Amino acid sequence: MEVLGILIPVSLFLGAGGLVAFWWLLRKGQFDDPEGDAHRILRDDYDDKPK
């Protein structure tokens, strides 16, 4: 049961870190166009061998 004294704070720290990372990416605009890449790859002018 002593291990819970270590695991609970570690899990809370990791959860808070993930939440901070999510908010940071959200503010930087990472999720502004989630459908763009999916549609861009289906276009005819897609170049799979760039220069």
URWOCOR-V82805 format. One record per residue. SS is DSSP state (H for helix, E for strand, L for the rest). Layout:
ss: (SS SS)
This chain:
ss: (L L L H H H H H H H H H H H H H H H H H H H H H H H H L L L L L L L L H H H H H L L L L L L L L L L L)
